[in-house]
Amino acid sequence: MLVETEAIILRTYKLAEADKIVVALTRRAGVVRGVARGARRLRSRFGAGLEPPVVVDFAYFEKEGQELVSVKRAEVIRSYFDLARHRAAWEAAMYMSLLVGELIPANHPDERVFRLLRSCLDALSEVPGRWERVRRYFEIWLLRLSGLWPGMARCVRCGREWGMSEDTVWDKGELVCLRCGTGMRVQPTVRRAVGAALVLGPLEFAECEVPVGVGRLTESLITDYLENR
């Protein structure tokens, strides 16, 4: 079956002498993995369409029972090669692309993930100097969409709601009150910043002050998941 959809190229791998394995986040089908025959040849029909991160008009054939699809077309709609002039922003863009491949299972359609990555790449291109805030926004939302974000309103062990100025604790994969656990402190400013991310777009969030603790929390969640999956 031929599938045609918009996609963001997440990463590629060399395959044999002339081909590539392509990992793409599609608008219609989620993350797909496929083979692009001849993609490494000098006069490949794919051109720059398989150089991440890039948004492409994507077409592929899929057969039931086969894990890898056959990539037929990847025509550039929007490239982010301008970010190469800003090393930190470029690395953030590549990190976000790779993280999608790690947290989102293959063939799990969710257009929200596509829109999230596209909007954050656009934001990086517009405000590359604020790459870290865009990255934190992306992490918060990707963790939420993948079902890994913890409840932030109350202690998951005793059920008590937090006070406005109350510190909480990240303990053994759960956000709890000080009476129920010990571990990394999560201050109220972190919870407020997370709340802002959930109602703002990435460009608006990039204008906000983002506490260092937000990054500590998101990175702990990501590390815990990758180490225990």
Rosetta blueprint (number, residue, H / E / L):
1 M L
2 L E
3 V E
4 E E
5 T E
6 E E
7 A E
8 I E
9 I E
10 L E
11 R E
12 T E
13 Y E
14 K E
15 L E
16 A L
17 E L
18 A L
19 D E
20 K E
21 I E
22 V E
23 V E
24 A E
25 L E
26 T E
27 R L
28 R L
29 A L
30 G E
31 V E
32 V E
33 R E
34 G E
35 V E
36 A E
37 R L
38 G L
39 A L
40 R L
41 R L
42 L L
43 R L
44 S L
45 R L
46 F L
47 G L
48 A L
49 G L
50 L L
51 E L
52 P L
53 P L
54 V E
55 V E
56 V E
57 D E
58 F E
59 A E
60 Y E
61 F E
62 E L
63 K L
64 E L
65 G L
66 Q L
67 E L
68 L L
69 V E
70 S E
71 V E
72 K E
73 R E
74 A E
75 E E
76 V E
77 I E
78 R E
79 S E
80 Y L
81 F H
82 D H
83 L H
84 A H
85 R H
86 H L
87 R H
88 A H
89 A H
90 W H
91 E H
92 A H
93 A H
94 M H
95 Y H
96 M H
97 S H
98 L H
99 L H
100 V H
101 G H
102 E H
103 L H
104 I L
105 P L
106 A E
107 N L
108 H L
109 P L
110 D L
111 E H
112 R H
113 V H
114 F H
115 R H
116 L H
117 L H
118 R H
119 S H
120 C H
121 L H
122 D H
123 A H
124 L H
125 S H
126 E H
127 V L
128 P H
129 G H
130 R H
131 W H
132 E H
133 R H
134 V H
135 R H
136 R H
137 Y H
138 F H
139 E H
140 I H
141 W H
142 L H
143 L H
144 R H
145 L H
146 S L
147 G L
148 L L
149 W L
150 P L
151 G L
152 M L
153 A L
154 R E
155 C L
156 V L
157 R L
158 C L
159 G L
160 R L
161 E E
162 W L
163 G L
164 M L
165 S L
166 E L
167 D L
168 T E
169 V E
170 W E
171 D E
172 K L
173 G L
174 E E
175 L E
176 V E
177 C L
178 L L
179 R L
180 C L
181 G L
182 T L
183 G L
184 M E
185 R E
186 V E
187 Q L
188 P H
189 T H
190 V H
191 R H
192 R H
193 A H
194 V H
195 G H
196 A H
197 A H
198 L L
199 V L
200 L L
201 G L
202 P H
203 L H
204 E H
205 F H
206 A L
207 E L
208 C L
209 E L
210 V L
211 P L
212 V H
213 G H
214 V H
215 G H
216 R H
217 L H
218 T H
219 E H
220 S H
221 L H
222 I H
223 T H
224 D H
225 Y H
226 L H
227 E H
228 N H
229 R L
